[in-house]
Amino acid sequence: MNVHERYHFKLGDILEELDISRNKLAVEAKIRPATVIDMVNGKTKRLELETLVHILDALNRFARQRRFTRTITLADIVEYIPEDEAHEY
């Protein structure tokens, strides 16, 4: 089974929920806009942990500004798909 069938990026959903653009996230997280675009479009094949931390820090700053009561976590932006469910995506 292909490992790329074992995860699903949900970053676009969070961006919509927070009402922020991909570019605004990239600027706030200090990462390349192409990195955010690839994640939203499900084209990311490799991510550095440091990049994920920058993205989550930026998303949580936006969430606090918008008075969200929950913390955005890795599970909010990347979904793990168990092997026996991978064919569904």
C-alpha positions in Angstrom: 0.0 0.0 0.0 1.2 3.5 -0.9 2.0 5.6 2.1 0.5 8.6 0.3 -2.9 6.9 0.6 -2.5 6.8 4.4 -3.0 10.5 5.3 -5.3 13.3 4.3 -4.6 17.0 4.7 -7.5 19.0 6.3 -5.6 22.4 6.3 -8.1 23.9 3.8 -11.0 23.2 6.2 -9.2 25.0 9.1 -8.3 28.0 6.8 -12.0 28.3 5.9 -13.1 28.0 9.5 -10.7 30.7 10.6 -11.5 32.8 7.4 -7.8 33.2 6.5 -6.1 32.9 3.1 -3.4 30.4 2.3 -1.0 33.4 1.7 -1.9 35.0 5.0 -1.0 31.7 6.8 2.2 31.4 4.9 3.3 35.0 5.8 2.3 34.5 9.5 4.0 31.1 9.7 7.1 32.3 7.8 6.9 29.5 5.3 6.7 29.3 1.5 3.2 29.9 0.1 3.8 26.9 -2.1 4.1 24.7 1.0 0.7 25.8 2.2 -0.8 25.4 -1.3 0.6 21.9 -1.6 -0.9 20.9 1.7 -4.3 22.3 0.9 -4.3 20.5 -2.4 -3.1 17.3 -0.9 0.2 17.3 -2.9 2.6 17.4 0.0 4.8 14.3 0.2 7.2 15.3 2.9 7.0 17.9 5.8 9.5 19.0 8.3 8.3 18.9 11.9 9.5 22.5 12.3 7.2 23.5 9.4 4.2 21.8 11.1 5.0 23.7 14.4 5.2 27.0 12.5 1.8 26.3 10.8 0.2 25.3 14.1 1.6 28.3 16.0 0.3 30.6 13.3 -3.2 28.9 13.2 -3.5 29.2 16.9 -2.6 32.9 16.9 -5.3 33.4 14.3 -7.7 31.3 16.4 -7.1 33.4 19.6 -7.6 36.6 17.6 -11.0 35.2 16.5 -11.8 34.1 20.0 -11.8 30.4 19.3 -12.0 28.4 22.5 -10.1 25.3 21.3 -6.5 24.7 20.4 -5.8 23.7 16.9 -3.7 20.5 16.8 -1.9 18.3 14.3 -5.1 16.1 14.1 -7.0 19.2 12.8 -4.7 19.6 9.8 -3.6 16.0 9.0 -5.8 13.0 9.2 -4.2 9.5 9.6 -6.0 6.8 7.6 -5.7 3.3 8.9 -4.5 0.8 6.3 -7.8 -1.0 6.1 -9.6 2.3 5.3 -7.1 3.8 2.8 -9.1 2.6 -0.2 -12.0 5.0 0.8 -10.1 8.2 -0.2 
